[in-house]
Amino acid sequence: MSDASDSSTALSPAAPASPPPETSRRHPFLRWCDEQQGPLLAALAGLLTFLATLGAGALQPGKIGWLIRDDFSQHLMGWLYFRQAPLGFPLGSTPNYIHPLGTSLGYTDSMPWVGLLLRPLSPLLPTTFQYVGPWLCLCLMLQGAAAAWVAQRLGASKQQQACVGALLVLSPTLLSRMALSHVALCTHWPLVLLVGLHLIPQPDARAARQSLWLALALCVFTAGIHPVIAVMTLPLAISLCVRTALERQLPVKVPLLAAVACVAAMLGLFFVFGYLGTRTPVGAGGFGEFSADLNTLFNPHGHHYNWSRLLPLLPRLGGQYEGFGYLGAGGLLGALLAAVLLARQPTPHLALWRRWLPVSVLSVGLAFFALSSRVTFLGKDVADLSALYRPVLPWVEAFRSSGRFIWPLYYLVLLGGALVLARRLSPARATLLAGLLLGLQVMDLNLGEGRQANQGAGRWGTPPSPELTAASKGREHLVLYPPQMHDSSGRGCRAGPMDYHRWAYRAYLLGLTFNSGYVTRLDDARAQEYCLGLDADIAAGRLDSRTVYLSIPARVAQLQRIPGTRCTPEDGLWLCVHDAPSDAAPVTGR
């Protein structure tokens, strides 16, 4: 027997009111806008939040100077070089970036689905086209719309829907990812949607099937956005299948097949996008350093600053910014009031256990993983779980930033608390309280520092000099010497200059491959082989006439003494080309 028929109103939708006659005679689009007023206002809140943090300039496709900071440049370069690369397998492969090793859209966190969707339009797009800003804006808008839609399905008023959606937009955890330049990791709205799908009713078989199809679609979508988001989406989708099986609106085999389809789709797409089945290692060192502290839900301590104007910073370890999960003052108060209401009248809530139990168990389990093998409170060790993780360490190291897995519990508390208040109070009180909580969240959230973290530009976005342009004529490669290629674990060769971004951009404009860059995962053995081989070739006087070399001043003498080499100063480095005899063997970088 489904609990959808339970007479309790704890999380059950109110009966929809019949539209007045004058409303039914309006234009269908206007009628739809009126019906979806809550989600649309919440999406507007997302847009306004984006403009307050990054500004309208970030929406300009040709404006890229602000992207030269932290991981933004990584995402941008992955897309730019993919535009010029031949299509290959895995999908999104970019052999011309970090050449000759190559990488992919997936390993530059450039969101493979977005890059592949825009690839056919590339000839029509500007040379400096970027989709980082529009994507971040879309994520904020969808975050608000998804939360408001869930509130709508639970019978909340339009004002309540808008307030719940705006509260989720002003999620410090989401906004901190923008400040950290983690573009793909700002895709939190699928998590919000899946948590919400657990809480809304499934009154009949049709609604149950729609939920399962949506869960499968979100698995397919997130598999081509970011593996961490995908790996959170998959268990949430399976949990929704469990919830659907408990509701008994469909034969048990249907949610079972849906769960199998979600797993198969996720694994298959991970192979297609190159996350699995390639030489690139998926593991990374440092598991236990990038965890969540037990105080994460009420600690406003972000990466470098305090996200709260009202609450003080609490201690945590250095790498635990990855487990940042501050709810905000409005979110905290809403969760506390919801807990009080549920404690005073638990019976209606307990009657709906099929909805909240699967997602609660899963979220707590993922939160436990977020604590990692080194459990801390206020930055002090309280438990050592190394023995528990030791047998599975090669697998869990792929997600060494385990603190991120606090997000499902985070959104269950934030969204669930707001929805409980909307359903357990009278409409007038619920609307007033929703507005007060949103106002408190706005007062508390330290957007000023977040905005400051997202500002900045660099001269790196300038075009190549006439000398570099002339030197590149008839050549195919731009080689930074020594190279600066590394991943998030520090693997690779790191002797080269750190301002490699500007040279990567200039090589892109000239249609050349580039041998340096930053990616999430790198095959260290191949990187060392290339870097040592390049050293050996230059020491032996073997230069490639198809290559433009950019050397740091300390190494340029090695190139200058090779016969046939011409070197000139170039923006802090030395530009060298080699006019070799036609029968000379090209350099390979063994």
C-alpha positions as a Python dict, from the first residue, in 0.01 Angstrom:
ca = {
    (1, 'M'): (0, 0, 0),
    (2, 'S'): (154, 335, -100),
    (3, 'D'): (191, 605, 157),
    (4, 'A'): (88, 856, -109),
    (5, 'S'): (-268, 809, 9),
    (6, 'D'): (-183, 892, 369),
    (7, 'S'): (-405, 1163, 505),
    (8, 'S'): (-114, 1339, 672),
    (9, 'T'): (-6, 1671, 531),
    (10, 'A'): (352, 1650, 653),
    (11, 'L'): (497, 1639, 304),
    (12, 'S'): (187, 1582, 97),
    (13, 'P'): (70, 1824, -171),
    (14, 'A'): (-234, 2040, -129),
    (15, 'A'): (-519, 1981, -370),
    (16, 'P'): (-472, 2201, -677),
    (17, 'A'): (-724, 2478, -707),
    (18, 'S'): (-925, 2512, -1027),
    (19, 'P'): (-812, 2810, -1231),
    (20, 'P'): (-1058, 3095, -1254),
    (21, 'P'): (-1244, 3130, -1587),
    (22, 'E'): (-1050, 3441, -1689),
    (23, 'T'): (-720, 3255, -1632),
    (24, 'S'): (-821, 2962, -1850),
    (25, 'R'): (-895, 3202, -2139),
    (26, 'R'): (-546, 3355, -2133),
    (27, 'H'): (-275, 3277, -2387),
    (28, 'P'): (-119, 2934, -2310),
    (29, 'F'): (228, 3086, -2261),
    (30, 'L'): (100, 3349, -2019),
    (31, 'R'): (-97, 3084, -1836),
    (32, 'W'): (215, 2868, -1811),
    (33, 'C'): (418, 3165, -1680),
    (34, 'D'): (154, 3226, -1415),
    (35, 'E'): (151, 2860, -1312),
    (36, 'Q'): (531, 2846, -1299),
    (37, 'Q'): (572, 3179, -1128),
    (38, 'G'): (756, 3025, -832),
    (39, 'P'): (1027, 2843, -1032),
    (40, 'L'): (1064, 3142, -1267),
    (41, 'L'): (1116, 3383, -977),
    (42, 'A'): (1366, 3142, -823),
    (43, 'A'): (1552, 3124, -1157),
    (44, 'L'): (1554, 3504, -1160),
    (45, 'A'): (1712, 3496, -814),
    (46, 'G'): (1981, 3273, -963),
    (47, 'L'): (2046, 3523, -1241),
    (48, 'L'): (2067, 3815, -999),
    (49, 'T'): (2306, 3619, -775),
    (50, 'F'): (2529, 3548, -1074),
    (51, 'L'): (2535, 3916, -1170),
    (52, 'A'): (2619, 4008, -810),
    (53, 'T'): (2909, 3763, -795),
    (54, 'L'): (3066, 3754, -1141),
    (55, 'G'): (2897, 4040, -1324),
    (56, 'A'): (2740, 4070, -1668),
    (57, 'G'): (3081, 4067, -1836),
    (58, 'A'): (3122, 3698, -1756),
    (59, 'L'): (2830, 3624, -1989),
    (60, 'Q'): (3013, 3771, -2288),
    (61, 'P'): (3145, 3477, -2495),
    (62, 'G'): (3446, 3675, -2617),
    (63, 'K'): (3555, 3802, -2275),
    (64, 'I'): (3812, 3561, -2137),
    (65, 'G'): (4057, 3770, -1934),
    (66, 'W'): (3873, 3693, -1608),
    (67, 'L'): (3930, 3321, -1663),
    (68, 'I'): (4304, 3330, -1595),
    (69, 'R'): (4290, 3215, -1236),
    (70, 'D'): (4302, 2879, -1072),
    (71, 'D'): (4101, 2611, -1249),
    (72, 'F'): (3913, 2849, -1481),
    (73, 'S'): (4205, 2849, -1726),
    (74, 'Q'): (4214, 2468, -1723),
    (75, 'H'): (3849, 2445, -1827),
    (76, 'L'): (3889, 2712, -2094),
    (77, 'M'): (4199, 2558, -2252),
    (78, 'G'): (4040, 2215, -2264),
    (79, 'W'): (3756, 2353, -2474),
    (80, 'L'): (3971, 2576, -2698),
    (81, 'Y'): (4211, 2299, -2792),
    (82, 'F'): (3927, 2051, -2838),
    (83, 'R'): (3783, 2285, -3104),
    (84, 'Q'): (4100, 2244, -3311),
    (85, 'A'): (4158, 1873, -3250),
    (86, 'P'): (4035, 1597, -3480),
    (87, 'L'): (3747, 1396, -3342),
    (88, 'G'): (3869, 1079, -3179),
    (89, 'F'): (3812, 829, -2904),
    (90, 'P'): (3756, 872, -2617),
    (91, 'L'): (3503, 1141, -2698),
    (92, 'G'): (3645, 1479, -2613),
    (93, 'S'): (4008, 1377, -2665),
    (94, 'T'): (4248, 1671, -2716),
    (95, 'P'): (4584, 1534, -2837),
    (96, 'N'): (4708, 1885, -2920),
    (97, 'Y'): (4706, 2005, -2556),
    (98, 'I'): (4986, 1882, -2328),
    (99, 'H'): (5125, 1740, -2652),
    (100, 'P'): (5240, 1471, -2715),
    (101, 'L'): (5069, 1311, -2414),
    (102, 'G'): (4733, 1468, -2486),
    (103, 'T'): (4432, 1490, -2257),
    (104, 'S'): (4052, 1519, -2290),
    (105, 'L'): (3755, 1739, -2207),
    (106, 'G'): (3692, 1510, -1913),
    (107, 'Y'): (4036, 1553, -1762),
    (108, 'T'): (4032, 1930, -1804),
    (109, 'D'): (3688, 1938, -1633),
    (110, 'S'): (3553, 2110, -1944),
    (111, 'M'): (3219, 1922, -1928),
    (112, 'P'): (3227, 1680, -2224),
    (113, 'W'): (2856, 1708, -2304),
    (114, 'V'): (2882, 2088, -2341),
    (115, 'G'): (3197, 2075, -2551),
    (116, 'L'): (3054, 1805, -2778),
    (117, 'L'): (2728, 1995, -2817),
    (118, 'L'): (2910, 2312, -2922),
    (119, 'R'): (3169, 2138, -3141),
    (120, 'P'): (2953, 2135, -3460),
    (121, 'L'): (2893, 2508, -3412),
    (122, 'S'): (3261, 2585, -3364),
    (123, 'P'): (3315, 2732, -3716),
    (124, 'L'): (3040, 2983, -3643),
    (125, 'L'): (3163, 3077, -3295),
    (126, 'P'): (3418, 3349, -3216),
    (127, 'T'): (3780, 3243, -3180),
    (128, 'T'): (3778, 3336, -2812),
    (129, 'F'): (3439, 3181, -2735),
    (130, 'Q'): (3396, 3066, -2372),
    (131, 'Y'): (3102, 2894, -2207),
    (132, 'V'): (3225, 2905, -1847),
    (133, 'G'): (3028, 3216, -1750),
    (134, 'P'): (2699, 3115, -1918),
    (135, 'W'): (2725, 2769, -1760),
    (136, 'L'): (2771, 2909, -1410),
    (137, 'C'): (2475, 3138, -1463),
    (138, 'L'): (2263, 2848, -1587),
    (139, 'C'): (2361, 2638, -1285),
    (140, 'L'): (2243, 2907, -1043),
    (141, 'M'): (1917, 2954, -1231),
    (142, 'L'): (1847, 2580, -1249),
    (143, 'Q'): (1937, 2544, -881),
    (144, 'G'): (1659, 2784, -788),
    (145, 'A'): (1410, 2648, -1040),
    (146, 'A'): (1467, 2286, -932),
    (147, 'A'): (1412, 2363, -562),
    (148, 'A'): (1104, 2573, -638),
    (149, 'W'): (964, 2298, -863),
    (150, 'V'): (998, 2045, -580),
    (151, 'A'): (818, 2287, -345),
    (152, 'Q'): (549, 2328, -609),
    (153, 'R'): (497, 1953, -634),
    (154, 'L'): (444, 1950, -257),
    (155, 'G'): (169, 2211, -280),
    (156, 'A'): (360, 2516, -158),
    (157, 'S'): (228, 2857, -258),
    (158, 'K'): (400, 3055, -532),
    (159, 'Q'): (561, 3284, -276),
    (160, 'Q'): (689, 2987, -78),
    (161, 'Q'): (822, 2824, -394),
    (162, 'A'): (1016, 3137, -486),
    (163, 'C'): (1160, 3171, -135),
    (164, 'V'): (1265, 2805, -116),
    (165, 'G'): (1428, 2829, -458),
    (166, 'A'): (1611, 3153, -373),
    (167, 'L'): (1730, 3002, -44),
    (168, 'L'): (1888, 2714, -238),
    (169, 'V'): (2046, 2959, -483),
    (170, 'L'): (2212, 3133, -188),
    (171, 'S'): (2380, 2810, -87),
    (172, 'P'): (2728, 2895, 44),
    (173, 'T'): (2848, 2551, -65),
    (174, 'L'): (2750, 2620, -426),
    (175, 'L'): (2882, 2976, -429),
    (176, 'S'): (3211, 2867, -274),
    (177, 'R'): (3265, 2636, -573),
    (178, 'M'): (3232, 2940, -799),
    (179, 'A'): (3491, 3121, -588),
    (180, 'L'): (3719, 2816, -623),
    (181, 'S'): (3679, 2824, -1005),
    (182, 'H'): (3534, 2473, -1006),
    (183, 'V'): (3294, 2516, -1297),
    (184, 'A'): (3168, 2160, -1349),
    (185, 'L'): (3142, 2111, -971),
    (186, 'C'): (2888, 2395, -960),
    (187, 'T'): (2633, 2161, -1120),
    (188, 'H'): (2444, 2100, -796),
    (189, 'W'): (2090, 2120, -932),
    (190, 'P'): (2075, 1748, -1030),
    (191, 'L'): (2147, 1664, -665),
    (192, 'V'): (1875, 1903, -550),
    (193, 'L'): (1632, 1753, -799),
    (194, 'L'): (1706, 1393, -698),
    (195, 'V'): (1678, 1469, -327),
    (196, 'G'): (1349, 1641, -399),
    (197, 'L'): (1218, 1352, -606),
    (198, 'H'): (1246, 1133, -296),
    (199, 'L'): (1018, 1367, -102),
    (200, 'I'): (739, 1437, -350),
    (201, 'P'): (453, 1184, -373),
    (202, 'Q'): (413, 913, -636),
    (203, 'P'): (32, 891, -650),
    (204, 'D'): (18, 650, -943),
    (205, 'A'): (224, 434, -1177),
    (206, 'R'): (266, 715, -1428),
    (207, 'A'): (427, 946, -1171),
    (208, 'A'): (653, 664, -1053),
    (209, 'R'): (772, 593, -1410),
    (210, 'Q'): (838, 962, -1471),
    (211, 'S'): (1058, 976, -1161),
    (212, 'L'): (1260, 674, -1278),
    (213, 'W'): (1305, 814, -1628),
    (214, 'L'): (1418, 1146, -1485),
    (215, 'A'): (1668, 969, -1259),
    (216, 'L'): (1811, 780, -1557),
    (217, 'A'): (1833, 1102, -1759),
    (218, 'L'): (2021, 1273, -1478),
    (219, 'C'): (2268, 983, -1462),
    (220, 'V'): (2333, 1013, -1835),
    (221, 'F'): (2366, 1390, -1809),
    (222, 'T'): (2602, 1407, -1511),
    (223, 'A'): (2827, 1130, -1652),
    (224, 'G'): (2931, 1386, -1914),
    (225, 'I'): (2963, 1679, -1673),
    (226, 'H'): (3192, 1568, -1388),
    (227, 'P'): (3269, 1224, -1242),
    (228, 'V'): (3225, 1339, -879),
    (229, 'I'): (2880, 1483, -951),
    (230, 'A'): (2798, 1165, -1143),
    (231, 'V'): (2912, 937, -862),
    (232, 'M'): (2680, 1125, -624),
    (233, 'T'): (2396, 1118, -875),
    (234, 'L'): (2412, 742, -926),
    (235, 'P'): (2348, 633, -564),
    (236, 'L'): (2077, 898, -534),
    (237, 'A'): (1914, 751, -846),
    (238, 'I'): (1940, 398, -706),
    (239, 'S'): (1797, 522, -376),
    (240, 'L'): (1503, 667, -570),
    (241, 'C'): (1452, 326, -729),
    (242, 'V'): (1437, 175, -378),
    (243, 'R'): (1186, 437, -272),
    (244, 'T'): (975, 360, -582),
    (245, 'A'): (986, -12, -506),
    (246, 'L'): (866, 58, -151),
    (247, 'E'): (575, 263, -285),
    (248, 'R'): (451, -41, -484),
    (249, 'Q'): (295, 164, -760),
    (250, 'L'): (498, -43, -1006),
    (251, 'P'): (610, -408, -1013),
    (252, 'V'): (940, -447, -829),
    (253, 'K'): (1117, -548, -1150),
    (254, 'V'): (1060, -201, -1299),
    (255, 'P'): (1264, -1, -1042),
    (256, 'L'): (1517, -287, -1038),
    (257, 'L'): (1566, -259, -1414),
    (258, 'A'): (1585, 120, -1378),
    (259, 'A'): (1867, 83, -1123),
    (260, 'V'): (2056, -153, -1355),
    (261, 'A'): (2008, 91, -1644),
    (262, 'C'): (2147, 378, -1435),
    (263, 'V'): (2460, 180, -1344),
    (264, 'A'): (2511, 55, -1700),
    (265, 'A'): (2466, 404, -1849),
    (266, 'M'): (2709, 557, -1603),
    (267, 'L'): (2982, 296, -1654),
    (268, 'G'): (2938, 298, -2032),
    (269, 'L'): (2968, 674, -2055),
    (270, 'F'): (3270, 676, -1826),
    (271, 'F'): (3441, 453, -2084),
    (272, 'V'): (3319, 669, -2373),
    (273, 'F'): (3456, 985, -2214),
    (274, 'G'): (3786, 822, -2113),
    (275, 'Y'): (3748, 823, -1735),
    (276, 'L'): (3788, 445, -1749),
    (277, 'G'): (3978, 215, -1983),
    (278, 'T'): (4272, 444, -2063),
    (279, 'R'): (4633, 464, -1946),
    (280, 'T'): (4556, 770, -1738),
    (281, 'P'): (4542, 675, -1368),
    (282, 'V'): (4214, 753, -1192),
    (283, 'G'): (4364, 743, -843),
    (284, 'A'): (4532, 1028, -659),
    (285, 'G'): (4723, 1054, -336),
    (286, 'G'): (4611, 1242, -28),
    (287, 'F'): (4295, 1057, 73),
    (288, 'G'): (4205, 1186, 420),
    (289, 'E'): (4343, 1537, 366),
    (290, 'F'): (4047, 1682, 172),
    (291, 'S'): (3767, 1565, 398),
    (292, 'A'): (3478, 1724, 586),
    (293, 'D'): (3500, 1820, 951),
    (294, 'L'): (3214, 1720, 1179),
    (295, 'N'): (3135, 2090, 1215),
    (296, 'T'): (3095, 2146, 843),
    (297, 'L'): (2722, 2228, 838),
    (298, 'F'): (2765, 2524, 1074),
    (299, 'N'): (3123, 2632, 1003),
    (300, 'P'): (3144, 2926, 758),
    (301, 'H'): (3520, 2876, 710),
    (302, 'G'): (3569, 2864, 334),
    (303, 'H'): (3893, 2828, 142),
    (304, 'H'): (4045, 3161, 244),
    (305, 'Y'): (3768, 3357, 410),
    (306, 'N'): (3451, 3364, 616),
    (307, 'W'): (3130, 3317, 419),
    (308, 'S'): (2919, 3449, 707),
    (309, 'R'): (2868, 3800, 837),
    (310, 'L'): (2700, 3670, 1153),
    (311, 'L'): (2889, 3360, 1265),
    (312, 'P'): (3258, 3325, 1349),
    (313, 'L'): (3508, 3098, 1181),
    (314, 'L'): (3557, 2759, 1344),
    (315, 'P'): (3880, 2558, 1325),
    (316, 'R'): (3930, 2301, 1052),
    (317, 'L'): (4227, 2148, 870),
    (318, 'G'): (4376, 2313, 565),
    (319, 'G'): (4246, 2075, 298),
    (320, 'Q'): (3897, 2058, 446),
    (321, 'Y'): (3777, 2346, 232),
    (322, 'E'): (3679, 2061, -2),
    (323, 'G'): (3428, 1948, 263),
    (324, 'F'): (3283, 2295, 311),
    (325, 'G'): (2911, 2257, 385),
    (326, 'Y'): (2793, 2571, 564),
    (327, 'L'): (2413, 2594, 546),
    (328, 'G'): (2395, 2969, 601),
    (329, 'A'): (2218, 3135, 894),
    (330, 'G'): (1879, 3107, 720),
    (331, 'G'): (1934, 2744, 632),
    (332, 'L'): (2052, 2661, 983),
    (333, 'L'): (1753, 2827, 1149),
    (334, 'G'): (1514, 2660, 904),
    (335, 'A'): (1663, 2317, 970),
    (336, 'L'): (1646, 2372, 1347),
    (337, 'L'): (1281, 2485, 1339),
    (338, 'A'): (1190, 2192, 1113),
    (339, 'A'): (1358, 1950, 1355),
    (340, 'V'): (1157, 2099, 1643),
    (341, 'L'): (830, 2061, 1451),
    (342, 'L'): (908, 1701, 1359),
    (343, 'A'): (1006, 1618, 1716),
    (344, 'R'): (682, 1762, 1853),
    (345, 'Q'): (463, 1579, 1601),
    (346, 'P'): (660, 1284, 1462),
    (347, 'T'): (365, 1061, 1368),
    (348, 'P'): (277, 1227, 1033),
    (349, 'H'): (643, 1222, 934),
    (350, 'L'): (694, 859, 1036),
    (351, 'A'): (394, 759, 826),
    (352, 'L'): (584, 881, 518),
    (353, 'W'): (895, 676, 591),
    (354, 'R'): (904, 530, 239),
    (355, 'R'): (989, 873, 103),
    (356, 'W'): (1258, 994, 338),
    (357, 'L'): (1421, 678, 473),
    (358, 'P'): (1614, 566, 158),
    (359, 'V'): (1756, 910, 85),
    (360, 'S'): (1835, 971, 454),
    (361, 'V'): (2027, 645, 490),
    (362, 'L'): (2217, 711, 168),
    (363, 'S'): (2298, 1073, 254),
    (364, 'V'): (2428, 978, 598),
    (365, 'G'): (2639, 703, 440),
    (366, 'L'): (2791, 946, 188),
    (367, 'A'): (2850, 1197, 468),
    (368, 'F'): (3038, 926, 657),
    (369, 'F'): (3261, 881, 351),
    (370, 'A'): (3304, 1260, 341),
    (371, 'L'): (3469, 1239, 684),
    (372, 'S'): (3730, 1004, 527),
    (373, 'S'): (3978, 791, 720),
    (374, 'R'): (4070, 1080, 948),
    (375, 'V'): (3763, 1201, 1137),
    (376, 'T'): (3802, 1547, 1289),
    (377, 'F'): (3600, 1791, 1497),
    (378, 'L'): (3711, 2154, 1511),
    (379, 'G'): (4026, 2046, 1331),
    (380, 'K'): (4123, 1789, 1596),
    (381, 'D'): (4141, 1415, 1527),
    (382, 'V'): (3864, 1219, 1699),
    (383, 'A'): (3884, 885, 1514),
    (384, 'D'): (4123, 697, 1286),
    (385, 'L'): (3944, 482, 1027),
    (386, 'S'): (4252, 393, 823),
    (387, 'A'): (4205, 22, 884),
    (388, 'L'): (3852, 42, 745),
    (389, 'Y'): (3962, 208, 421),
    (390, 'R'): (4293, 27, 370),
    (391, 'P'): (4146, -271, 172),
    (392, 'V'): (3963, -39, -69),
    (393, 'L'): (4214, 247, -80),
    (394, 'P'): (4298, 205, -454),
    (395, 'W'): (3931, 265, -536),
    (396, 'V'): (3849, 542, -291),
    (397, 'E'): (4163, 736, -385),
    (398, 'A'): (3992, 822, -712),
    (399, 'F'): (3775, 1046, -495),
    (400, 'R'): (4040, 1174, -259),
    (401, 'S'): (3843, 1499, -214),
    (402, 'S'): (3595, 1296, -13),
    (403, 'G'): (3462, 1603, 167),
    (404, 'R'): (3250, 1684, -138),
    (405, 'F'): (3030, 1385, -59),
    (406, 'I'): (2869, 1588, 219),
    (407, 'W'): (2655, 1755, -49),
    (408, 'P'): (2363, 1504, -60),
    (409, 'L'): (2313, 1535, 319),
    (410, 'Y'): (2365, 1910, 291),
    (411, 'Y'): (2083, 1946, 39),
    (412, 'L'): (1859, 1702, 223),
    (413, 'V'): (1890, 1918, 536),
    (414, 'L'): (1862, 2251, 352),
    (415, 'L'): (1581, 2159, 114),
    (416, 'G'): (1402, 1919, 349),
    (417, 'G'): (1397, 2172, 631),
    (418, 'A'): (1246, 2440, 410),
    (419, 'L'): (983, 2200, 275),
    (420, 'V'): (881, 2076, 620),
    (421, 'L'): (820, 2434, 732),
    (422, 'A'): (618, 2504, 418),
    (423, 'R'): (391, 2205, 483),
    (424, 'R'): (363, 2192, 861),
    (425, 'L'): (265, 2556, 919),
    (426, 'S'): (-40, 2748, 808),
    (427, 'P'): (-1, 2911, 464),
    (428, 'A'): (30, 3262, 608),
    (429, 'R'): (287, 3162, 870),
    (430, 'A'): (480, 2943, 626),
    (431, 'T'): (504, 3226, 373),
    (432, 'L'): (614, 3478, 636),
    (433, 'L'): (873, 3240, 779),
    (434, 'A'): (1006, 3151, 433),
    (435, 'G'): (1060, 3520, 362),
    (436, 'L'): (1229, 3574, 698),
    (437, 'L'): (1465, 3279, 645),
    (438, 'L'): (1554, 3405, 300),
    (439, 'G'): (1618, 3753, 438),
    (440, 'L'): (1840, 3609, 710),
    (441, 'Q'): (2034, 3412, 448),
    (442, 'V'): (2088, 3728, 245),
    (443, 'M'): (2205, 3920, 553),
    (444, 'D'): (2442, 3643, 654),
    (445, 'L'): (2600, 3547, 323),
    (446, 'N'): (2929, 3724, 265),
    (447, 'L'): (2894, 3766, -109),
    (448, 'G'): (3143, 4052, -109),
    (449, 'E'): (3441, 3826, -48),
    (450, 'G'): (3305, 3570, -289),
    (451, 'R'): (3278, 3839, -555),
    (452, 'Q'): (3632, 3956, -484),
    (453, 'A'): (3759, 3600, -530),
    (454, 'N'): (3601, 3587, -874),
    (455, 'Q'): (3750, 3908, -1006),
    (456, 'G'): (4072, 3939, -1194),
    (457, 'A'): (4218, 3946, -1541),
    (458, 'G'): (4559, 3907, -1688),
    (459, 'R'): (4768, 4024, -1978),
    (460, 'W'): (4789, 3661, -2080),
    (461, 'G'): (4491, 3712, -2310),
    (462, 'T'): (4690, 3931, -2548),
    (463, 'P'): (4758, 3802, -2901),
    (464, 'P'): (5098, 3658, -2999),
    (465, 'S'): (5370, 3906, -3084),
    (466, 'P'): (5471, 3966, -3449),
    (467, 'E'): (5795, 3776, -3378),
    (468, 'L'): (5612, 3472, -3244),
    (469, 'T'): (5362, 3486, -3528),
    (470, 'A'): (5642, 3499, -3785),
    (471, 'A'): (5833, 3217, -3617),
    (472, 'S'): (5525, 2992, -3620),
    (473, 'K'): (5483, 3011, -3998),
    (474, 'G'): (5510, 2659, -4137),
    (475, 'R'): (5555, 2507, -3791),
    (476, 'E'): (5326, 2282, -3590),
    (477, 'H'): (5427, 2288, -3225),
    (478, 'L'): (5500, 2534, -2946),
    (479, 'V'): (5723, 2379, -2680),
    (480, 'L'): (5779, 2538, -2342),
    (481, 'Y'): (6123, 2439, -2216),
    (482, 'P'): (6138, 2303, -1960),
    (483, 'P'): (5773, 2191, -1966),
    (484, 'Q'): (5517, 2274, -1698),
    (485, 'M'): (5271, 1983, -1712),
    (486, 'H'): (5110, 1855, -1394),
    (487, 'D'): (4787, 1729, -1241),
    (488, 'S'): (4598, 1791, -919),
    (489, 'S'): (4824, 1545, -735),
    (490, 'G'): (5143, 1716, -852),
    (491, 'R'): (5239, 1440, -1095),
    (492, 'G'): (5426, 1540, -1405),
    (493, 'C'): (5708, 1787, -1486),
    (494, 'R'): (5705, 2115, -1294),
    (495, 'A'): (6032, 2286, -1382),
    (496, 'G'): (5881, 2529, -1634),
    (497, 'P'): (5730, 2876, -1578),
    (498, 'M'): (5393, 2891, -1399),
    (499, 'D'): (5249, 3151, -1638),
    (500, 'Y'): (5212, 2885, -1907),
    (501, 'H'): (4847, 2986, -1958),
    (502, 'R'): (4930, 3285, -2178),
    (503, 'W'): (5155, 3075, -2399),
    (504, 'A'): (4889, 2805, -2423),
    (505, 'Y'): (4641, 3069, -2539),
    (506, 'R'): (4882, 3211, -2796),
    (507, 'A'): (4963, 2866, -2927),
    (508, 'Y'): (4588, 2808, -2968),
    (509, 'L'): (4552, 3133, -3166),
    (510, 'L'): (4839, 3025, -3391),
    (511, 'G'): (4697, 2675, -3443),
    (512, 'L'): (4997, 2509, -3276),
    (513, 'T'): (5005, 2221, -3031),
    (514, 'F'): (5128, 2300, -2679),
    (515, 'N'): (5327, 2079, -2445),
    (516, 'S'): (5231, 2221, -2103),
    (517, 'G'): (4917, 2260, -1891),
    (518, 'Y'): (4724, 2154, -1584),
    (519, 'V'): (4479, 1863, -1583),
    (520, 'T'): (4298, 1660, -1316),
    (521, 'R'): (4482, 1335, -1394),
    (522, 'L'): (4812, 1273, -1574),
    (523, 'D'): (5011, 960, -1657),
    (524, 'D'): (5327, 1038, -1461),
    (525, 'A'): (5539, 769, -1630),
    (526, 'R'): (5465, 906, -1976),
    (527, 'A'): (5517, 1264, -1859),
    (528, 'Q'): (5858, 1183, -1713),
    (529, 'E'): (5954, 992, -2026),
    (530, 'Y'): (5868, 1291, -2243),
    (531, 'C'): (6041, 1550, -2023),
    (532, 'L'): (6359, 1347, -1986),
    (533, 'G'): (6355, 1271, -2357),
    (534, 'L'): (6325, 1641, -2437),
    (535, 'D'): (6622, 1714, -2212),
    (536, 'A'): (6825, 1441, -2386),
    (537, 'D'): (6735, 1564, -2734),
    (538, 'I'): (6837, 1922, -2657),
    (539, 'A'): (7158, 1807, -2488),
    (540, 'A'): (7240, 1605, -2800),
    (541, 'G'): (7161, 1900, -3029),
    (542, 'R'): (6851, 1743, -3179),
    (543, 'L'): (6592, 2016, -3240),
    (544, 'D'): (6279, 1986, -3451),
    (545, 'S'): (6244, 2235, -3734),
    (546, 'R'): (5863, 2203, -3702),
    (547, 'T'): (5874, 2338, -3346),
    (548, 'V'): (5895, 2681, -3188),
    (549, 'Y'): (6081, 2663, -2855),
    (550, 'L'): (6021, 2898, -2564),
    (551, 'S'): (6301, 2862, -2310),
    (552, 'I'): (6347, 3009, -1966),
    (553, 'P'): (6663, 3228, -1946),
    (554, 'A'): (6849, 2969, -1737),
    (555, 'R'): (6821, 2709, -2014),
    (556, 'V'): (6850, 2915, -2333),
    (557, 'A'): (7228, 2868, -2360),
    (558, 'Q'): (7171, 2498, -2428),
    (559, 'L'): (6966, 2585, -2735),
    (560, 'Q'): (7185, 2872, -2854),
    (561, 'R'): (7491, 2651, -2892),
    (562, 'I'): (7311, 2414, -3130),
    (563, 'P'): (7409, 2499, -3489),
    (564, 'G'): (7125, 2641, -3697),
    (565, 'T'): (6933, 2778, -3395),
    (566, 'R'): (6815, 3140, -3375),
    (567, 'C'): (6701, 3279, -3036),
    (568, 'T'): (6549, 3617, -2949),
    (569, 'P'): (6394, 3755, -2627),
    (570, 'E'): (6017, 3705, -2607),
    (571, 'D'): (5813, 3845, -2316),
    (572, 'G'): (6037, 3721, -2036),
    (573, 'L'): (6140, 3401, -2216),
    (574, 'W'): (6355, 3323, -2520),
    (575, 'L'): (6207, 3236, -2857),
    (576, 'C'): (6416, 2980, -3046),
    (577, 'V'): (6370, 2813, -3383),
    (578, 'H'): (6594, 2568, -3565),
    (579, 'D'): (6651, 2564, -3938),
    (580, 'A'): (6765, 2207, -3982),
    (581, 'P'): (6864, 2030, -4304),
    (582, 'S'): (6571, 1857, -4470),
    (583, 'D'): (6717, 1512, -4393),
    (584, 'A'): (6751, 1575, -4018),
    (585, 'A'): (6556, 1346, -3791),
    (586, 'P'): (6280, 1527, -3600),
    (587, 'V'): (6294, 1545, -3223),
    (588, 'T'): (6047, 1317, -3047),
    (589, 'G'): (6083, 1378, -2676),
    (590, 'R'): (6141, 1013, -2596),
}
